[in-house]
Amino acid sequence: MMKTLVRFIVGLGAVLLPTATIAACSIALALTVDVSGSINEREYRLQMDGLAAALRDPAVADALVASEVALMLVQWSGAPRQEVSVPWRRMSSHNDVEAFADLAERAPRAWAVFSTGIGSALQFTAAQFGEVSDCAHKVIDVSGDGYSNEGPDPMEISQGLALQGFQINGLAIEGDEFELTAYYKHNVVAGEAAFVFTAETYADYPRTIWRKLLSELIVPIS
């Protein structure tokens, strides 16, 4: 009788005790794309097509699926203009990666004639991470071709987000702006292991975003 009671109590405890919660993904990665007035339609297409091609790369796709990464795509321009173009999606299979790449490739341009508000873009993007709070790391991937000229100071915003556990990486598309990579390095990127990659021209963007994704998902490459 006593042994039966003990077994009952142990079994009941196994049912009632909460089980440990395991993080569903290693990285929540927000891909934020500049669509301000300095970017023409050809350059917009190079960004979106290049991003889609990079996501479809076998090494990138394998890394996304292996870690069940959560992805989101944001377009941004001036201070009041940010849009979630593709909401958070979990990369649980290669079909998920292909579907996200298709949505990114087909995403209509949100704006074309407005200013550049990097600080506002960071604020807006960070506010979307409540939906992926189970992910171990929070990464915002910012690409753009100009200095911030509207809205809050990006350095102030990025440093504040870093204190909240965000990593903000940059992709500076060099061109009309002087030393844009240095500007991103000192004013935009923040957080442990944060970095900035450079695309010398828009034609370099597809390869650069591929390298950047590999660095975020696997190991830094040169």
C-alpha positions in Angstrom: 0.0 0.0 0.0 2.8 2.4 0.9 4.7 1.7 -2.3 1.6 2.3 -4.4 1.1 5.6 -2.6 4.7 6.7 -3.2 4.4 5.9 -6.9 1.2 7.9 -7.1 2.7 10.9 -5.5 5.8 10.8 -7.7 3.7 10.4 -10.8 1.5 13.3 -9.7 4.5 15.5 -9.2 5.7 14.8 -12.7 2.4 16.0 -14.1 2.1 19.1 -11.9 5.7 20.4 -12.0 6.4 22.9 -14.8 8.7 21.7 -17.5 11.7 23.8 -18.6 11.1 26.1 -21.5 13.7 25.9 -24.3 14.2 28.8 -26.6 12.6 28.2 -29.9 15.2 30.0 -32.0 18.7 31.3 -31.6 18.4 34.6 -33.4 15.6 37.0 -34.2 17.0 38.9 -37.2 15.3 42.1 -38.5 16.4 43.0 -42.0 15.8 46.8 -42.4 16.2 48.3 -45.8 16.6 52.0 -46.7 14.1 53.2 -49.3 14.6 57.0 -48.9 14.7 59.5 -51.7 18.4 59.0 -52.4 17.6 55.5 -53.8 16.3 55.1 -57.3 14.2 52.2 -58.6 17.1 50.3 -59.9 18.9 50.5 -56.6 15.8 49.4 -54.8 15.6 46.4 -57.0 19.3 45.6 -56.4 18.6 45.6 -52.7 15.5 43.4 -52.7 16.8 41.0 -55.4 20.2 40.8 -53.7 18.6 40.1 -50.3 16.4 37.3 -51.8 19.3 35.7 -53.6 21.4 35.8 -50.4 18.6 34.1 -48.4 18.4 31.4 -51.1 22.1 30.6 -51.0 22.5 27.0 -49.7 24.9 28.0 -46.9 22.6 30.8 -45.6 19.5 28.7 -46.0 21.0 25.8 -44.1 22.1 28.1 -41.2 18.7 29.8 -41.0 16.9 26.4 -40.7 19.5 24.8 -38.4 19.0 27.5 -35.8 15.3 28.1 -36.6 16.0 31.8 -37.0 13.1 34.3 -36.9 13.2 36.8 -39.8 11.4 40.1 -40.4 11.7 42.7 -43.2 11.3 46.4 -42.6 11.4 49.3 -45.1 12.2 52.7 -43.7 12.7 56.3 -44.9 12.2 59.5 -42.9 11.3 59.8 -39.2 7.6 59.0 -39.4 7.9 56.4 -42.2 8.6 52.8 -41.4 6.8 49.6 -42.5 6.9 45.9 -41.7 7.0 44.6 -45.2 7.3 40.9 -44.2 6.2 40.1 -40.6 8.2 37.7 -38.4 8.4 34.2 -39.8 10.2 31.2 -38.4 12.7 29.5 -40.6 11.9 25.9 -39.7 12.4 24.5 -43.2 13.9 25.4 -46.5 10.4 26.0 -47.8 10.1 28.7 -45.1 13.3 30.3 -46.4 12.1 30.2 -50.0 8.8 31.7 -49.0 10.4 34.6 -47.2 12.8 35.2 -50.1 9.8 35.3 -52.5 8.0 37.8 -50.3 11.1 40.0 -50.0 11.6 39.9 -53.7 8.0 40.9 -54.5 7.6 43.5 -51.7 6.4 46.8 -53.2 8.4 49.8 -52.4 6.8 51.7 -49.5 8.3 55.2 -50.2 10.5 56.9 -52.7 10.9 60.6 -52.0 11.5 61.1 -48.3 14.4 61.7 -45.9 16.7 59.3 -44.0 15.7 58.6 -40.4 18.0 55.9 -39.1 17.3 56.5 -35.4 13.5 56.3 -36.0 14.0 53.1 -38.1 15.9 51.5 -35.1 13.2 52.5 -32.7 10.4 51.2 -34.9 12.2 47.9 -35.6 13.1 47.3 -32.0 9.5 47.7 -31.0 8.5 44.7 -33.1 10.7 42.2 -31.1 8.0 41.5 -28.5 6.6 38.9 -30.9 9.9 36.9 -30.8 10.8 37.2 -27.1 11.7 33.5 -27.0 14.7 34.0 -29.3 18.1 34.0 -27.6 19.6 36.9 -29.5 18.1 40.1 -31.0 19.8 41.4 -34.1 18.9 44.5 -36.2 20.5 44.5 -39.7 20.5 48.1 -41.1 21.4 48.8 -44.7 21.5 52.3 -46.2 23.3 54.8 -48.4 23.3 58.0 -46.4 23.6 59.8 -43.1 20.6 60.2 -40.9 19.1 63.7 -41.5 15.8 63.5 -39.7 14.5 62.2 -36.4 16.4 61.2 -33.2 20.2 60.8 -33.1 20.9 57.2 -34.3 23.9 56.9 -31.9 21.7 57.7 -28.9 19.1 55.1 -30.0 21.5 52.4 -30.9 23.5 52.7 -27.7 20.3 52.5 -25.7 19.2 49.4 -27.6 22.5 47.8 -27.0 22.0 48.2 -23.2 18.7 46.2 -23.8 20.6 43.3 -25.4 20.3 44.2 -29.0 23.0 43.8 -31.6 22.9 46.3 -34.4 24.9 45.6 -37.5 25.3 47.8 -40.5 25.7 47.6 -44.3 26.9 50.9 -45.6 26.4 51.5 -49.4 29.1 54.0 -50.3 28.5 56.5 -53.0 27.5 60.2 -52.6 28.1 60.4 -48.9 31.7 60.8 -47.6 33.0 57.9 -45.5 29.6 56.4 -44.8 31.2 53.2 -43.4 33.0 55.3 -40.7 29.7 57.0 -40.0 27.9 53.7 -39.5 30.7 52.4 -37.4 30.5 55.4 -35.0 26.8 56.3 -35.1 24.8 53.2 -36.0 26.2 49.8 -35.0 26.2 48.9 -31.4 26.2 45.8 -29.1 28.6 43.0 -28.4 30.2 41.7 -31.6 28.4 44.3 -33.8 30.0 45.1 -37.1 29.6 47.1 -40.4 30.2 45.8 -43.9 30.8 48.0 -46.9 29.3 47.8 -50.4 31.4 50.1 -52.6 28.5 50.5 -55.0 24.9 49.2 -55.3 26.3 46.6 -57.7 28.3 45.2 -54.7 25.2 45.0 -52.5 24.1 41.4 -53.4 27.5 39.9 -52.5 27.9 42.1 -49.4 24.5 41.2 -47.9 25.3 37.5 -48.5 28.6 37.9 -46.6 26.8 39.8 -43.9 24.2 37.2 -43.4 26.8 34.5 -43.2 28.7 36.5 -40.6 25.5 36.9 -38.5 24.5 33.3 -38.7 27.7 31.4 -38.8 31.2 33.0 -38.4 32.8 36.3 -39.5 34.3 36.0 -43.0 36.5 38.5 -44.9 
